[in-house]
Amino acid sequence: MNSKNLIFAFSSLLLFAPLVIADNEDSKEKQDDKVANAALKPLKILETEALSPAHYAILLGGKLLTNDADKAVDPTTGPAKATSPAKAKSPTVDSPQVKRVWKHKLPLYAQKVIDMGFDLPNPYGFAGIFNTTKQQITLSDLSVYIGPDPNAPKTPVPFVTFGQVNTKAHAWEAKLDAWLLPFLNAFIISGRVDGSAVIPINVPGEDALKVLFPTLGALCDKPPGFPGRPEACDKDYVLIDESTYVGTNYGFGITLAAGWKNYFIAIPVSYVWSKLSNTRTRVTALDASGRIGYSFHPKGTGMLSVYTGATYLNTKQSIEGTFVFDTGNPDIGEIDFQYEITEQGTEPWNYLAGFNWTLTPNWWVQAEYGFGGKRSGLVASLSYRW
């Protein structure tokens, strides 16, 4: 019932962009040696971005360019001729013979990274995302009103108890993102969500009559069999509301990322709004997570990145419904009550594990499973970068 779980959603999906930065205190000779060694064993530059609450790590890779790379261009003589690895001269940061020009406007300071000898991934991306989530929620603050007018005064009902409530939801989202800095990705998301929940509400009849109908409830103090004493005084009502909903969500977020060799970490944060059919108010969700992973290149399979981490999802909303209350008094009979309840995720933290498979520099697929913390979910996506 909780659109944040969708999300965030959407329920989350995250990308990682580790950035390798040279030590400014190294001498020029030591820096040349480092680049020469890297030419023999290419380093991977990992790219990251957040998909939703969601949530969800996606990676792209690059390699350190050598002097004979076809992208190494002398600005005065044109493309460099290929040479054998044994004869190739190691590039240096300020080498006048090796100069690549970053053709995109983003990320900012990309040319500085390129001049260090690294190849950045494409800065812009579009992703289609599917998210399914199950979660246990906690209900509180029940209030009721009689009649169809949602603006009618509401009466708090503090004496009720709630059974265990589980929600499930599915979401389909689209995401646009861009690298603003080599270590900072920003994105926007929008999509559709639908879900359902079963809400059990336990109401003591005597307490309900005394709060909702004080005159009638006063008869509950009379002994059983007293003329006019309502039957509801001796009953406890279990009200079951099966709620379904559809809605739309939209939001924004950022991801901070860093890496060392094949290892990477990322911290995505997103904020999402949802408008659902079972509430008159907008629902909000804050989703933040941390991920750590490892990337490698299996033979003939592109780049495979695996990761694990934890997610914090803070959601809170009011939901609405209707239940029938039988007073047990033939003069009053059954009464339809409109109710509002506050719902919140029982446990905001859970764990995650996932992978990203980079098919080409432009195309990649990703899947992630969340578990633990009384919340579980699966996120999958297909993305294109340019």
Secondary structure, DSSP 8 states (H G I E B T S, - for coil): --HHHHSB--B--EEE-------TTS-HHHHHHHHHHHHHS--B--B--B--SS--EEEB--B---TT-TT-EETTTEE-----TTT-----TT-TT-B----SS-STTHHHHHHTT-----SEEEEEEEEEEEEEEEEEEEEEEESS-TTS--EE-TT-EE--EEEEEEEEEEEEEEEEETTEEEEEEEEEEEEEEEEEEEEEHHHHHHHH-HHHHGGGGS-TT-TT--GGGG-EEEEEEEEEEEEEEEEEEEEEEEEETTEEEEEEEEEEEEEETT-SS-EEEEEEEEEEEEEE--TTS-EEEEEEEEEEEEEEEEEEEEEEEE-S-TTT-EEEEEEEEEEEES--EEEEEEEEEE-SSSEEEEEEEEESTTEEEEEEEEEEE-
